[in-house]
């Protein structure tokens, strides 16, 4: 499935200007059909999977309790 720049920006939740910049830098593959750039949606599947994976790992890290330090001495 192909998306326009505007649809891609909405899909990735980034500004259209960033999508245009990434196309110019050849970091996003795009086809120019004579009027507009068309971007294959499937090229983002791996990226989105990795983002979800790292979000989950970050959530787990945040929910991990802070261990008590065995070197702490009561100074009272």
Backbone bond lengths (Angstrom), bond angles and torsions (degrees), N, CA, C in turn:
res aa  C-N    CA-C-N  psi(-1)  N-CA   C-N-CA  omega(-1)  CA-C   N-CA-C  phi
1 X - - - 1.445 - - 1.533 108.59 -
2 X 1.312 115.68 133.95 1.450 120.67 -179.48 1.525 110.61 -104.97
3 X 1.330 114.82 144.11 1.462 122.10 -179.51 1.520 109.37 -122.04
4 X 1.318 116.06 152.73 1.462 120.67 172.43 1.529 108.21 -80.66
5 X 1.306 116.84 174.96 1.468 120.84 178.77 1.526 109.98 -61.40
6 X 1.331 116.47 -43.31 1.464 120.52 -179.65 1.535 111.04 -62.74
7 X 1.326 117.42 -45.06 1.467 121.32 179.97 1.527 110.82 -65.52
8 X 1.322 116.56 -38.34 1.467 120.68 178.61 1.521 110.61 -65.07
9 X 1.321 116.90 -41.77 1.463 121.11 178.82 1.529 110.54 -61.87
10 X 1.312 117.20 -41.74 1.466 120.87 177.33 1.524 110.79 -66.60
11 X 1.327 117.17 -41.83 1.466 122.44 -179.65 1.523 111.43 -61.41
12 X 1.339 116.87 -41.20 1.464 121.48 -177.71 1.525 113.34 -93.83
13 X 1.321 117.17 -4.77 1.477 122.97 -178.95 1.529 112.01 58.90
14 X 1.308 114.99 47.24 1.468 121.56 176.22 1.529 108.31 -132.28
15 X 1.338 118.15 161.55 1.470 120.07 178.28 1.535 112.14 -68.19
16 X 1.328 115.45 151.98 1.465 120.67 178.41 1.523 111.59 -59.62
17 X 1.326 116.99 -35.21 1.468 120.46 -179.48 1.528 111.36 -61.40
18 X 1.328 116.57 -34.24 1.465 119.54 179.19 1.534 110.43 -70.22
19 X 1.314 117.11 -38.33 1.468 120.59 177.38 1.528 109.48 -63.26
20 X 1.332 117.57 -44.40 1.469 121.43 178.36 1.526 110.77 -60.28
21 X 1.335 116.09 -41.90 1.456 120.49 179.98 1.535 110.52 -64.33
22 X 1.323 116.94 -42.57 1.459 121.01 179.85 1.525 111.77 -65.77
23 X 1.329 117.39 -33.79 1.468 120.78 175.52 1.524 109.82 -66.82
24 X 1.331 117.43 -44.08 1.460 120.94 179.55 1.524 111.58 -63.58
25 X 1.341 116.61 -35.16 1.462 121.21 178.85 1.525 112.09 -80.96
26 X 1.335 116.30 -1.31 1.470 123.88 -179.19 1.528 112.55 62.02
27 X 1.336 115.66 30.61 1.465 120.28 175.90 1.527 110.55 -91.41
28 X 1.342 116.21 -16.18 1.463 122.90 172.69 1.525 106.20 -122.88
29 X 1.322 115.75 129.96 1.465 119.79 177.39 1.526 108.88 -79.45
30 X 1.320 116.46 134.11 1.461 120.97 -179.12 1.525 109.98 -146.30
31 X 1.319 114.92 152.77 1.457 122.26 175.92 1.521 108.41 -110.35
32 X 1.309 117.01 140.83 1.460 120.75 176.35 1.519 107.02 -106.37
33 X 1.338 117.29 118.04 1.467 121.12 -176.01 1.523 113.39 -94.44
34 X 1.312 117.94 12.99 1.449 121.63 -179.07 1.517 112.55 104.82
35 X 1.344 117.14 -28.16 1.467 121.77 178.35 1.514 111.75 -114.76
36 X 1.334 116.02 -44.32 1.464 120.01 -174.23 1.521 110.90 -148.47
37 X 1.311 115.46 166.02 1.453 121.27 176.87 1.521 109.29 -83.58
38 X 1.326 115.64 138.76 1.455 122.12 174.98 1.521 107.81 -117.46
39 X 1.324 115.94 133.80 1.459 122.04 -173.37 1.514 108.67 -120.74
40 X 1.320 116.46 129.63 1.461 121.09 179.09 1.530 109.35 -74.07
41 X 1.319 115.87 124.00 1.465 122.27 -175.98 1.529 112.12 -66.87
42 X 1.323 117.68 -29.67 1.468 121.85 -175.20 1.526 113.56 -65.79
43 X 1.329 118.63 -21.57 1.457 120.19 -179.16 1.530 112.26 -68.27
44 X 1.327 117.65 -14.19 1.459 121.47 -179.56 1.525 113.24 -96.34
45 X 1.324 118.19 -4.27 1.466 121.64 -175.90 1.530 111.59 -58.87
46 X 1.312 117.87 -49.23 1.465 121.20 -179.34 1.522 110.77 -64.08
47 X 1.306 116.64 -42.24 1.467 120.89 179.58 1.528 110.69 -59.91
48 X 1.314 116.87 -46.66 1.463 120.27 -178.18 1.528 111.76 -67.05
49 X 1.337 116.63 -35.55 1.472 120.07 175.86 1.527 110.39 -62.92
50 X 1.324 117.13 -43.47 1.461 120.78 179.92 1.518 111.32 -66.09
51 X 1.322 117.52 -39.02 1.471 120.55 177.59 1.517 110.20 -60.98
52 X 1.328 117.13 -44.82 1.464 120.94 179.09 1.527 111.10 -63.54
53 X 1.325 116.38 -39.52 1.462 120.92 179.09 1.531 110.70 -62.04
54 X 1.333 116.18 -45.87 1.466 119.75 -179.06 1.521 112.31 -70.67
55 X 1.326 117.49 -31.23 1.469 120.04 174.26 1.521 110.10 -62.72
56 X 1.339 116.30 -43.36 1.458 120.96 -179.93 1.532 110.89 -64.44
57 X 1.335 116.51 -44.36 1.462 120.35 178.35 1.522 111.56 -62.12
58 X 1.325 117.17 -39.04 1.460 121.89 178.98 1.528 110.68 -66.40
59 X 1.330 116.56 -41.70 1.467 120.69 177.75 1.531 110.41 -61.57
60 X 1.333 116.81 -42.53 1.467 120.76 177.87 1.522 110.43 -62.92
61 X 1.312 117.13 -42.18 1.459 121.56 -179.67 1.525 110.36 -63.45
62 X 1.341 117.12 -41.19 1.460 120.81 179.83 1.529 112.12 -67.47
63 X 1.327 117.50 -32.66 1.458 120.37 -176.72 1.534 112.38 -84.77
64 X 1.327 117.03 -6.83 1.464 120.57 179.71 1.532 109.65 -72.15
65 X 1.342 117.12 129.78 1.465 118.77 -178.78 1.532 111.98 -68.22
66 X 1.302 115.38 152.02 1.460 120.99 178.70 1.527 107.79 -80.36
67 X 1.328 117.89 123.50 1.463 119.56 -179.16 1.530 111.14 -71.11
68 X 1.307 114.33 148.57 1.462 118.19 176.83 1.511 108.98 -74.74
69 X 1.314 115.62 141.54 1.443 121.17 -179.81 1.522 108.25 -83.46
70 X 1.321 117.07 124.04 1.461 119.72 -177.20 1.537 112.06 -74.45
71 X 1.328 117.14 -14.73 1.446 120.94 -178.19 1.543 113.31 -88.08
72 X 1.317 116.90 -3.93 1.455 120.30 -178.54 1.525 108.59 -75.03
73 X 1.333 115.88 128.12 1.465 120.84 -179.39 1.516 108.70 -114.41
74 X 1.276 115.89 143.26 1.456 120.64 176.98 1.512 108.67 -76.93
75 X 1.313 117.72 119.20 1.456 122.20 -174.15 1.523 112.76 -92.58
76 X 1.313 118.67 5.39 1.481 120.03 -178.72 1.467 112.33 -73.56
